[in-house]
Structures are given as C-alpha cells and as structure tokens.
Amino acid sequence: MPQTELFGGTTVFLILGVGLAVSVMILFGTAFYFTIKPRMILNKRLASYGLKSKSGRVTGDRQVGNRQARIQERLQELEDKGKKKRRRNQIRSDLLQAGLDVSVKNFLMVSATIGLVCAGIYMLMGLPTIGTIPTGIAGTFLLPKLGLKMMARSRQKKFTQNFANAIDVLVRGIKSGLPVGECLAIIGREAPEPVGGEFFLLVEGQKMGVALDTLLARGLERMPTAEFKFFAIVLQIQQQTGGNLADTLDGLSNVLRERKRMKDKIKSMSSEAKSSAGIIGSLPFFVAGMVSMMSPDYLNPLFFTDMGNYMIAGGLLWMGVGIAVMMKMINFDF
C-alpha cells in the first residue's frame, strides 16, 4: 500500500482526534487532581484536630475565640465580594490590578488591533491560510490578557516587598502619638509605588467622607493580595472592637515578613525544577534552529505539508500539557 494511502485523510483525522481526546483528558485530570489535593490535605489536618471544613469555613467541636471567628468571617466576606465583582467585570478588574488608567473600550480596541497585526504577520510569513483565524483570535484575546496578568503580578510583587516597611512606619507613628490618619498620609507621601499610591487613595477617600469599609474594598479590587487582605481585616476589626492598634499591626508586620521569608525559601527550593523545565522546553526549538542553520531545507516538510503541520500541532499540544503539569507541581500557593 502506498505511503500516501496509509496517512489518508480519514486515518489522519482519526489519529488526531484520538490524540486530542487523550491529551484533553490527561490535562483536565491532572488539573483536577492538583486542585482537589490541597482540599483533601486540609480536611485531613482539620479532622486530626477534631474540626471539619464546609464551604471554606471551619467549624467543629473546639470553639475559637470571638476575635478569630470575626476575622475568619470577614475574610470570607471579602473573598466572596471580590469574586462577585471580578465575575461581573473581569476586564475592568484586570486593568485596575495592572495599574492602567485605560477604559475598557480603549483596551478592547487595542486588543483587536493586536489580533489584526498578528494575523497580518502570520499571512506575510507565507504559512498555511487555515491558521490565520486562530492566530488572530489568540492575538486578540490571549496576548493582551497575558500582558495584563504579567503587569498585575509585577505590581503586586512590588507592593508586597514594601508593604511590611509601610506597616512598620504606621506602628512607629502610632506609638509616638500621631493620629492614624496622619500616619497613613505619611506613608502615602513617602512610600514607593504602588504602596504609596494605595495609601494616598485611602487617605483622600477618608477626607471625602467615604466609609473605611468601602475604601478597603476598593483597595482590594486594585491589590487583591493576601497581605493587603490581612491589613484590611485588622483595620475593620479594630474599628469595631477597639484595642491596641500598634501591637496588632506590629504582629501583622511580623506575619508579613515571615510570609515573605517563606516565599523566598520556596522560590529558592523550586528554582532547580524551574531551570530544568526551561531547558527541556527550549531544547526542541534550539535543535530545530540549529538544524535549519546547517540544512535550511531539511525541516521544510514540517511547515509546508499538511502532515508536518499536524505533527507540529501535536507536539505543541503535548508540550503545553507537560508545561501545565510542571507548573502545577512547582507552584505553591499559601
């Protein structure tokens, strides 16, 4: 039987369909496993202490103090409000987190332009026409979204690095007798961005008569980090119950520094795995580039034949599955 018949249209599509189905099953199975595994570990640890977990709330035979219970309930309320608002307007939330003063309409126009440019570059490269529409869609939706996520992650990282120092300034100011509002204003003027900007908006909102709960909720939309959530909870509980704010914030500062120290430790421990993943992931492209330099026509069948395009698509799909699995293995959220 000729080789062209062995790889006829029906056989090729059947093989690709089976491979795609298996890949999707593996990807979703792996994602489900790594999603449910932390919950299973949490339930096991809570059971060892005689507690139970239900809908993210901890209940059990042991009674926790009123203050801890209020903090837990407040944290759950803030998370629920944040999820609802993000679902209602995800693009606006992403722009706020990235620190961009751009309207949603302008962002959509820029995204459409990026998609058209990507599709045009794809057509100018002389690649198969069938990939023009997927390239344009990816350029319109994936690239701008990825850019916003990277900007938001960088902004949150800078905020976390300087937030503990801002809390220390607030603690020292309160202990020296300054009002809380004046301490917040000092941080807004002196702290580097984005910490200074967030505290400045907090102070200006208080001057305009906006409630503290509303200001903190807006701040969490722009900076949804665990550290800022802790700070918002402390201020709200302190406003309701009173007590020594300086000592409470001093304890919060120590917690934030311990979290940062643990994050740095996790980063150093997972750096070897990340380096290995980067090297392994770049090897196919490196080898393809070297082969193309030594023999330019050797890899042409991969790019200019249907079977070659199918092989490239399958290889990229399996590489994506491997990258997703490795990212889940080395990503630690706490």
C-alpha positions in Angstrom: 0.0 0.0 0.0 1.5 3.4 -0.9 2.6 5.7 1.9 0.1 8.4 0.9 -2.8 6.0 1.5 -1.5 5.0 4.9 -1.8 8.6 6.0 -5.0 9.3 4.2 -7.5 12.0 5.4 -9.7 9.7 7.4 -6.8 7.9 9.2 -5.1 11.2 9.9 -8.1 12.8 11.4 -8.9 9.7 13.4 -5.4 9.6 14.9 -5.5 13.4 15.6 -9.0 13.1 17.2 -7.9 10.2 19.5 -4.7 12.1 20.4 -6.5 15.3 21.1 -9.1 13.5 23.3 -6.4 11.7 25.3 -4.5 15.0 25.7 -7.5 16.8 26.9 -8.4 14.0 29.4 -4.9 14.0 30.7 -4.8 17.8 31.1 -8.2 18.0 32.9 -7.4 15.0 35.0 -4.1 16.5 36.1 -5.6 19.9 36.8 -8.5 18.3 38.8 -6.0 16.3 40.9 -3.8 19.2 41.8 -6.9 21.3 42.5 -8.6 18.9 44.9 -5.4 17.6 46.5 -4.9 20.7 48.8 -8.5 20.5 49.9 -8.1 16.8 50.8 -4.9 17.6 52.8 -6.7 20.4 54.6 -9.7 18.2 55.5 -7.3 15.6 56.8 -5.4 18.0 59.0 -8.7 19.6 60.3 -10.0 16.1 61.1 -6.9 15.4 63.2 -7.8 18.4 65.3 -11.4 17.4 65.6 -12.6 20.1 63.1 -14.5 19.9 59.9 -14.3 22.1 56.7 -17.5 23.0 54.9 -17.7 25.6 52.1 -14.4 27.1 53.0 -15.5 27.7 56.7 -14.0 25.9 59.6 -16.4 24.5 62.3 -16.1 21.9 64.9 -16.2 20.9 68.5 -13.5 23.2 69.6 -14.6 26.8 69.9 -12.3 29.5 68.7 -12.3 33.0 70.2 -14.7 35.7 69.1 -11.9 37.7 67.6 -10.6 34.9 65.5 -14.1 34.0 64.4 -14.8 37.6 63.3 -11.5 37.7 61.3 -12.4 34.4 59.6 -15.9 35.6 58.7 -14.6 38.9 57.5 -12.0 37.3 55.3 -14.7 35.0 53.8 -16.9 38.0 53.1 -14.1 40.0 51.4 -13.3 37.0 49.2 -16.9 36.5 48.2 -17.3 40.1 47.4 -14.1 40.1 45.3 -15.2 37.1 43.4 -18.6 38.5 42.5 -17.1 41.8 41.3 -14.5 40.1 39.3 -17.1 37.9 37.6 -19.2 41.0 36.8 -16.4 43.0 35.2 -13.3 40.9 34.7 -11.6 43.3 32.2 -12.1 46.3 34.4 -10.7 44.3 37.4 -7.6 43.3 35.4 -7.0 46.9 34.3 -7.2 48.1 37.9 -4.9 45.4 39.2 -2.4 46.2 36.4 -2.5 49.9 37.4 -3.6 51.1 34.0 -5.8 54.2 33.7 -7.4 52.9 30.5 -11.1 52.5 29.7 -12.5 49.1 28.8 -13.5 50.4 25.3 -9.9 51.5 24.5 -8.5 48.3 25.8 -10.8 46.3 23.5 -9.8 48.4 20.6 -6.1 47.9 21.3 -6.7 44.1 21.7 -8.4 44.0 18.3 -5.5 45.9 16.7 -3.0 43.4 18.2 -5.1 40.5 16.8 -5.1 42.0 13.3 -1.4 42.7 13.4 -0.7 39.1 14.5 -2.9 37.7 11.7 -1.2 40.0 9.2 2.3 38.9 10.3 1.2 35.3 10.0 0.0 35.8 6.4 3.2 37.6 5.4 5.2 34.7 6.6 3.6 32.5 4.0 2.2 30.0 6.5 -0.9 27.9 5.8 -4.1 30.0 5.5 -6.0 27.8 7.9 -4.0 29.2 10.8 -4.8 32.8 10.1 -8.1 33.0 12.1 -6.7 31.1 15.2 -3.7 33.4 15.2 -5.9 36.5 15.1 -8.1 35.1 17.9 -5.0 34.3 20.0 -3.6 37.8 19.4 -6.9 39.4 20.3 -7.7 37.6 23.5 -4.6 35.7 24.8 -1.8 38.2 24.3 -3.5 41.3 26.0 -4.8 39.1 28.8 -1.3 37.7 29.4 0.2 41.2 29.3 -2.3 42.4 31.9 -1.6 39.4 34.2 2.2 40.0 34.0 1.8 43.7 34.8 -0.6 42.9 37.7 1.8 40.2 39.0 4.8 42.6 38.9 2.8 45.4 40.6 1.6 43.0 43.4 5.2 41.8 43.9 6.5 45.4 44.3 3.6 46.1 46.7 4.4 43.0 48.9 8.1 43.9 49.0 7.5 47.3 50.6 4.2 46.7 52.4 5.8 45.4 55.6 8.0 48.5 55.8 4.9 50.7 55.5 3.2 48.8 58.4 6.3 49.5 60.5 6.1 53.2 59.8 2.4 53.1 60.8 3.3 51.2 64.1 6.1 53.6 65.0 3.9 56.7 64.3 1.0 55.4 66.4 3.4 54.5 69.3 4.9 58.1 69.1 1.4 59.6 69.5 0.5 60.5 65.9 -3.1 60.0 64.7 -3.7 57.1 62.4 -4.8 59.4 59.6 -1.6 61.3 59.8 0.5 58.1 59.7 -1.4 56.9 56.6 -0.8 60.3 55.0 3.0 60.0 55.7 3.0 56.5 54.1 1.1 57.9 51.1 3.7 60.6 50.6 6.9 58.8 51.4 6.4 55.1 50.4 7.3 54.0 46.9 4.7 52.9 44.4 2.4 51.1 44.4 2.2 51.2 48.3 2.3 55.0 48.4 -0.5 55.3 45.8 -2.8 52.9 47.6 -2.4 54.6 51.0 -2.8 58.0 49.3 -6.2 56.9 47.8 -7.2 55.6 51.3 -6.4 59.0 52.9 -8.1 61.0 50.2 -11.2 58.8 50.4 -11.4 59.4 54.2 -11.1 63.2 53.7 -14.1 63.0 51.3 -16.1 61.1 53.9 -16.1 57.7 52.3 -16.6 54.8 54.8 -13.4 52.8 55.7 -15.1 49.5 54.6 -15.8 50.9 51.2 -12.3 52.3 50.7 -10.7 49.0 51.8 -13.0 47.0 49.4 -11.9 49.3 46.5 -8.3 48.8 47.5 -8.7 45.1 47.4 -10.0 45.3 43.9 -6.8 47.1 42.8 -4.5 45.0 45.0 -6.0 41.6 45.8 -3.0 40.2 47.8 -3.2 38.2 51.0 -1.1 40.8 52.8 -3.5 43.6 52.0 -6.5 41.5 53.0 -4.9 40.9 56.4 -4.3 44.7 56.8 -8.0 45.4 55.8 -9.3 42.9 58.2 -7.2 44.2 61.1 -8.4 47.8 60.5 -12.0 46.8 60.2 -11.9 44.6 63.3 -10.0 47.3 65.2 -12.6 49.9 64.2 -15.4 47.7 65.5 -13.8 46.3 68.7 -11.1 48.8 69.7 -7.9 47.7 71.4 -4.2 48.4 70.9 -3.8 49.0 67.2 0.0 49.4 67.4 0.5 46.0 68.9 -1.9 44.4 66.4 -0.2 46.0 63.4 3.2 45.0 64.9 2.1 41.4 64.9 0.8 41.8 61.4 4.2 43.1 60.3 5.9 40.1 61.7 3.5 37.8 59.9 4.1 39.5 56.6 7.9 39.3 57.0 7.6 35.6 57.8 5.4 35.0 54.7 8.0 36.8 52.6 10.8 34.7 54.1 8.8 31.5 53.3 8.1 32.7 49.8 11.8 33.3 49.2 12.6 29.9 50.6 10.1 28.2 48.3 11.4 30.1 45.3 15.0 29.0 46.0 13.9 25.4 46.5 11.9 25.3 43.3 14.5 27.2 41.2 16.2 24.0 40.1 12.9 22.5 38.8 12.1 25.7 37.0 15.5 25.8 35.4 15.2 22.2 34.3 11.7 22.9 32.8 13.1 25.9 30.9 16.0 23.9 29.5 13.8 20.9 28.5 11.1 23.2 27.0 13.6 25.1 24.9 15.5 22.1 23.5 13.1 21.4 20.6 13.3 25.0 19.4 17.0 25.1 19.8 17.6 21.9 17.9 15.2 23.0 15.2 17.1 26.3 14.8 20.5 24.6 14.6 19.3 22.1 12.1 17.8 24.9 10.0 21.1 26.7 10.0 23.0 23.7 8.9 20.5 22.4 6.4 17.8 25.0 5.6 15.6 22.7 3.5 15.6 19.8 6.0 12.6 20.9 8.1 10.6 22.4 5.2 8.1 19.4 5.2 7.1 20.3 8.7 6.0 23.8 7.7 4.7 23.3 4.1 2.9 20.0 4.2 -0.4 19.1 6.0 1.2 16.1 7.8 4.1 18.3 9.0 1.6 20.9 10.3 -0.3 18.2 12.1 2.9 17.0 13.7 3.8 20.5 14.9 0.3 21.0 16.3 0.5 17.6 18.2 4.0 18.4 19.5 2.9 21.9 20.8 -0.2 20.3 22.4 1.9 17.8 24.3 4.4 20.4 25.3 1.6 22.5 26.6 0.3 19.6 28.7 3.8 19.0 30.1 4.3 22.7 30.9 0.9 22.8 32.7 1.7 19.7 34.8 5.2 21.0 35.7 3.8 24.5 36.6 1.2 22.8 38.9 4.0 20.7 40.6 6.3 23.7 41.3 3.6 26.3 42.1 3.0 26.8 45.8 0.1 28.9 47.0 -0.3 29.7 50.7 
